[in-house]
Amino acid sequence: MVVKINRVSMGVPGVDKLMDGGVPEGSVVLLCGGPGCGKTTFSCQYLMDGLKKGENSLYITLEESPEDIKKDALLHGWDFGKHESDGSFRIMYYDPFELKEIITRLKDLIVVNKITRLVIDSVTLFGMYIKEEYNVRKELYHLISALKETGCTAVLLSEISAGEPNKYSRYGVEEFVADGVIVLHYMGVGEGVFRNIEVRKMRRTNHKNGLFPLILDDDGMHIDTDMANF
C-alpha cells in the first residue's frame, strides 16, 4: 500500500524538483549556509508562496528588525505589509535569551492563528545568549519537538562557517532532530558570485543528491535549469 504524502512547495522555482515535489507537510527543515548565501531571501520566498496560496505565515526574527526584513523583501516585489493588514502574515522580534518562553509563546501563536508556514531567523543566535552549550542543545531539541507537534511546516535558519564544510549546524543537534537539511553554498571568484543548493537530508523523500546552481536576481531565487542536471 502506497501512503500519499502531502507536500509543501518551497516557493523557489526548481527546488521542489529536488524533493519529490516539495517537503513533507509538517516538517521542520534546517536551512543553513554562510553569510551572504541568501538564507533570508529564500525563507521570505517560501513564506510568500504560502501567502499567495491563502496560507497563514509567521516570521520570527531574533536579530534584524521586522521593518528591515520587510524592506528587503520589497526589493523582490514581496509586500508582506499587505498581508499583515489582512491578518494572514505576522512578523515578530523575539529576544534569543528567552528561548524557553519563546517555545511556549510560539506553540500558542501557531495554533491560535492557524499558522501553516513558519520561519525562525536564526537558531544560531540562541548560543550567543545561553552560555552552556548543553542547555542550548537541550532547548533547541525542545523547540524543534514543539514545532513538530503543531503540524506547521517550519524553516529554521542556521549560520555555518566556511571552515567547517561538513557541519550543518552550530550545536550539532539541529541537523539530527530536524526532518530535513538544505544547504546554500556561496562562493566568490574574482568579480563573479556562484551559489549552489544541496539537499543533504529530507525524511520520507527520495531527494536528489549533489549541488545544483542557484540564481539570485530581482525576482528572488531560482535554480538555473539550463545548467542543472535533473
C-alpha positions as CSV (number, residue, x, y, z in Angstrom):
1,M,0.0,0.0,0.0
2,V,1.4,3.4,-1.0
3,V,0.9,6.1,1.5
4,K,0.2,9.5,0.0
5,I,2.4,12.3,1.5
6,N,1.1,15.9,1.3
7,R,4.0,18.1,0.2
8,V,4.6,21.8,0.7
9,S,6.3,23.9,-2.0
10,M,9.4,25.8,-1.0
11,G,8.3,28.6,-3.4
12,V,11.8,28.7,-5.1
13,P,11.4,27.6,-8.8
14,G,13.2,24.3,-9.4
15,V,13.8,23.4,-5.8
16,D,10.7,21.2,-5.4
17,K,12.0,19.0,-8.2
18,L,14.9,18.0,-5.9
19,M,12.5,16.7,-3.3
20,D,9.6,14.7,-4.9
21,G,7.6,17.9,-5.4
22,G,8.3,19.6,-2.0
23,V,8.9,18.9,1.7
24,P,6.5,16.7,3.6
25,E,3.8,18.7,5.3
26,G,4.6,19.4,8.9
27,S,8.3,19.0,8.5
28,V,10.9,21.1,10.4
29,V,13.7,22.0,7.9
30,L,17.1,23.4,8.7
31,L,18.2,25.9,6.0
32,C,21.9,26.5,6.5
33,G,24.7,28.4,4.9
34,G,27.3,31.1,5.4
35,P,26.9,34.9,5.3
36,G,25.5,36.2,2.0
37,C,24.3,32.9,0.6
38,G,20.6,34.0,0.5
39,K,19.0,32.3,3.5
40,T,16.8,35.2,4.4
41,T,15.7,35.7,0.8
42,F,15.0,32.0,0.4
43,S,12.9,31.9,3.5
44,C,10.9,35.1,2.6
45,Q,10.2,33.5,-0.8
46,Y,8.9,30.4,1.0
47,L,6.5,32.4,3.1
48,M,5.3,34.5,0.2
49,D,4.5,31.3,-1.7
50,G,2.2,30.3,1.1
51,L,0.6,33.7,1.4
52,K,-0.3,33.6,-2.3
53,K,-2.0,30.3,-1.7
54,G,-4.1,31.6,1.1
55,E,-2.0,30.1,4.0
56,N,-1.2,31.9,7.2
57,S,2.5,32.6,7.7
58,L,4.8,33.7,10.6
59,Y,8.3,35.1,10.5
60,I,10.2,35.1,13.8
61,T,13.4,37.3,13.8
62,L,15.9,37.1,16.5
63,E,18.3,39.8,15.1
64,E,17.1,42.0,12.3
65,S,14.2,44.3,12.9
66,P,10.9,43.4,11.2
67,E,10.9,46.6,9.3
68,D,14.3,45.9,7.7
69,I,13.2,42.4,6.7
70,K,10.0,43.8,5.1
71,K,12.0,46.5,3.2
72,D,14.4,43.9,1.9
73,A,11.5,41.7,0.7
74,L,10.0,44.7,-1.2
75,L,13.2,44.7,-3.3
76,H,11.9,41.5,-4.8
77,G,8.3,42.6,-5.1
78,W,7.1,40.8,-1.9
79,D,4.8,43.1,0.0
80,F,4.4,41.5,3.4
81,G,2.7,44.6,4.8
82,K,-0.3,43.9,2.6
83,H,-0.7,40.5,4.2
84,E,-0.1,41.9,7.6
85,S,-3.1,44.1,7.1
86,D,-5.4,41.2,6.3
87,G,-4.1,39.1,9.2
88,S,-2.5,36.3,7.1
89,F,1.1,37.3,7.9
90,R,2.9,38.1,11.1
91,I,6.5,39.1,11.7
92,M,7.8,39.3,15.3
93,Y,11.0,40.0,17.0
94,Y,11.9,37.8,20.0
95,D,14.8,38.1,22.4
96,P,17.0,34.9,21.8
97,F,17.8,34.9,25.6
98,E,14.2,34.0,26.3
99,L,14.3,30.6,24.5
100,K,12.1,28.8,27.0
101,E,9.5,31.5,26.8
102,I,9.7,31.6,23.0
103,I,8.8,27.9,22.8
104,T,5.6,28.3,24.8
105,R,4.6,31.5,23.0
106,L,5.2,30.0,19.6
107,K,3.0,27.0,20.1
108,D,0.1,29.2,21.2
109,L,0.7,31.7,18.4
110,I,0.8,28.9,15.7
111,V,-2.3,27.2,17.0
112,V,-4.5,30.2,17.7
113,N,-3.6,31.9,14.3
114,K,-3.7,28.7,12.3
115,I,-0.2,29.2,11.0
116,T,0.9,26.7,8.4
117,R,4.3,28.2,7.4
118,L,6.9,29.4,9.9
119,V,10.4,30.8,9.6
120,I,12.8,31.4,12.5
121,D,15.8,33.6,11.7
122,S,18.1,32.3,13.1
123,V,18.6,29.5,15.6
124,T,22.3,30.1,15.7
125,L,21.8,33.2,17.8
126,F,20.5,31.2,20.8
127,G,24.0,30.2,21.6
128,M,25.2,33.8,21.9
129,Y,22.8,34.3,24.8
130,I,22.8,30.9,26.5
131,K,26.4,30.2,27.7
132,E,26.2,26.5,28.4
133,E,26.2,24.5,25.1
134,Y,24.4,21.6,26.8
135,N,21.5,23.9,27.6
136,V,21.4,25.3,24.1
137,R,21.2,21.8,22.7
138,K,18.5,20.8,25.1
139,E,16.3,23.8,24.4
140,L,16.8,23.5,20.6
141,Y,15.6,19.9,20.9
142,H,12.6,21.1,22.8
143,L,11.9,23.9,20.3
144,I,12.0,21.5,17.3
145,S,9.9,18.9,19.0
146,A,7.3,21.6,19.9
147,L,7.1,22.8,16.3
148,K,6.5,19.2,15.1
149,E,3.6,19.0,17.5
150,T,1.9,22.0,15.9
151,G,1.8,20.5,12.4
152,C,3.1,23.7,10.7
153,T,5.9,23.4,8.2
154,A,8.9,25.3,9.6
155,V,12.2,26.5,8.2
156,L,14.9,27.3,10.7
157,L,17.9,29.3,9.5
158,S,21.3,28.3,10.7
159,E,24.6,30.1,10.2
160,I,27.6,27.8,9.4
161,S,31.2,28.5,8.9
162,A,33.0,28.1,5.6
163,G,35.8,26.5,7.6
164,E,33.6,23.6,8.7
165,P,32.2,22.3,5.4
166,N,30.8,19.1,6.9
167,K,29.0,20.7,9.8
168,Y,25.4,21.9,9.1
169,S,24.5,23.4,12.4
170,R,26.3,25.3,15.2
171,Y,25.4,23.0,18.0
172,G,25.3,19.5,16.4
173,V,21.7,18.7,17.4
174,E,19.6,20.7,15.0
175,E,20.6,18.7,11.9
176,F,19.7,15.4,13.5
177,V,16.4,16.4,15.1
178,A,15.2,18.3,12.0
179,D,13.3,16.4,9.3
180,G,15.4,18.0,6.5
181,V,18.6,19.9,5.9
182,I,19.0,22.2,2.9
183,V,22.4,23.8,2.4
184,L,23.0,27.0,0.4
185,H,26.6,27.4,-0.8
186,Y,28.2,30.7,-1.7
187,M,31.5,31.2,-3.5
188,G,33.1,34.4,-4.8
189,V,35.7,34.0,-7.6
190,G,37.2,37.3,-8.8
191,E,34.2,39.5,-9.6
192,G,31.8,36.5,-10.0
193,V,29.5,35.1,-7.4
194,F,28.3,31.5,-7.6
195,R,25.5,30.0,-5.5
196,N,24.5,26.4,-5.2
197,I,21.9,24.5,-3.3
198,E,22.1,21.0,-1.8
199,V,19.5,18.8,-0.1
200,R,21.5,16.9,2.5
201,K,18.6,15.2,4.2
202,M,14.8,15.0,3.8
203,R,12.8,12.4,5.6
204,R,10.1,10.5,3.6
205,T,11.6,11.8,0.4
206,N,13.7,10.4,-2.4
207,H,15.7,13.6,-2.8
208,K,18.3,14.3,-5.4
209,N,22.0,14.4,-4.3
210,G,24.7,16.8,-5.3
211,L,25.0,20.6,-5.9
212,F,22.6,22.5,-8.2
213,P,23.2,26.0,-9.4
214,L,21.1,28.7,-7.7
215,I,20.4,32.2,-9.2
216,L,19.6,35.3,-7.1
217,D,18.1,38.2,-9.1
218,D,15.4,40.9,-8.8
219,D,12.6,38.2,-8.7
220,G,14.2,36.3,-5.9
221,M,15.9,32.9,-6.1
222,H,15.6,30.0,-8.6
223,I,17.6,27.0,-9.8
224,D,19.4,27.6,-13.1
225,T,17.5,24.9,-15.1
226,D,19.9,25.5,-18.1
227,M,22.8,24.2,-16.0
228,A,21.0,21.9,-13.6
229,N,21.0,18.2,-14.5
230,F,17.7,16.9,-13.2
